Amino acid sequence: MIKRLIRKVLGLGAKPSKVQRVPVARHHIQRTHISAAALRTCEVLQAEGYSAYVVGGAVRDLLLGVTPKDYDVATDARPEQVKPLFRRALLIGRRFRIVHVVIGQETIEVSTFRADDTQGAEKDAHGRVLRDNVFGTQEQDARRRDFSVNALYYDPNTEEVIDFHGGLADLKKRTLRMIGAAETRYREDPVRMLRAVRLAAKLGLRIDASTRAPIRKLAGLLENVPPARLFDEMLKLLMSGHANACLQQLRAEGLSEGVLPLLDVILEQPLGERFVTLALAQTDERIKTDRPVSPAFLFAALLWHEVLAASKAREARDERPIPALEAAMDEVLDTQCEKLAITRKLTATMREVWGMQPRFEQRTGQRPWRLLESPRFRMAYDFLALRAASGEVPETLEAWWRSFQFADLDTQKAMLVPDTGPRKRRRRRKKPSAAPTAGTTE
């Protein structure tokens, strides 16, 4: 009883079941399924007498029949022991040092087993772990991981999956379950709440009731997470290929306010909801078909209707349209970047795409050709097409630009809209007075 009480106080949850070493006949992951670079990394470490395993998301995805996008390797070798074993290897990280091993076109992240030293770790006032750079055993490393489905280790040498926390059973039940007491683990790292949403939506898993229960109550802890970390996690969520499902679940769990504070406002507007839904659906489709996706375009789409609303509010106060739009961009980005550190490179592109939208209305004179010459024309046009599809602007406007950009010069000239606006009167230049001739007086 005393041991159970101590474990509960320390946030360790129920005592893990006995470690399982599951043979290939039961899990069906063979060496040939593993990337050559990950296999090579494990082989080199094992040849030097160290243990080395493919770990985490790659093992989970292979068990679900999903092709992993990257591979992580866990080992008992220290970072300074790993680096000299590979020709191209880089030590990175401050809070916890890891090694990036580059083999061919792949980068394998190699980390040393870590201990779950939550009592000795440096924390903030809310329980968030700030520093816990402690090495440990494989069992301790498994306990430190967030979800049971991420605490699976694959040994390429024996083709066994090593399971400390029932991750294989949870995958079979399509369940996402936190290792240890969920509330404590979320306090240690609030980003785990976002990760739970992303993994559940991406993999079609049901969040376990005890894992889900504290999320809404602890959503405010995201306020204490550095904006750069939130941006990285949000980017993973949006580029997961299941962005629409992820954002809907963020709202359902009460987390959207901590990441995209304007999202709830946007989705309450009929046009805004349709616009964002279409943007996310297009992004998911592009990712699933291996086509490039611009994060700047995606963030521009998510925030556009708030920019539009702020701009119209300024115009109602008699501000001119273009200055009103520029001020609205500043207002929305300042609000958002307090929570989410969107990089300057992305915000610069977002501003260009937003700022070009009024120029699509101008189809007279030389303006259309000048717009075509803009480096961001294609992205801005795709944004216009999205606005037309959502019913925000007439489809005839998008159709005109779709034809104009590919037409020959004569056809383009014929397509120009007559300029019926009031013409500005040119001022006549005054002729300079003649220089006085010699002998005259003024």
Secondary structure, 3 states (H helix, E strand, C coil): CHHHHHHHHCCCCCCCCCCEEECHHHHCCCHHHCCHHHHHHHHHHHHCCCCEEEECHHHHHHHCCCCCCCCEEEECCCHHHHHHHCCCEEEECCCCCEEEEEECCEEEEEEECECCCCCCCEECCCCCEEECCCECCHHHHHHHCCEHHHCEEEECCCCEEEECCCHHHHHHCCEECECCCHHHHHHHCCHHHHHHHHHHHHHCCEECHHHHCCHHHHHHHHHHCCHHHHHHHHHHHHCCCCHHHHHHHHHHCCCHHHHCCCHHHHHCCHHHHHHHHHHHHHHHHHHHCCCCCCHHHHHHHHHHHHHHHHHHHHHHCCCCHHHHHHHHHHHHHHHHHCCCCCCHHHHHHHHHHHHHHHHHHCCCCCHHHHHHCCCCHHHHHHHHHHHHHCCCCCHHHHHHHHHHCCCCHHHHHHHCCCCCCCCCCCCCCCCCCCCCCCCCCC
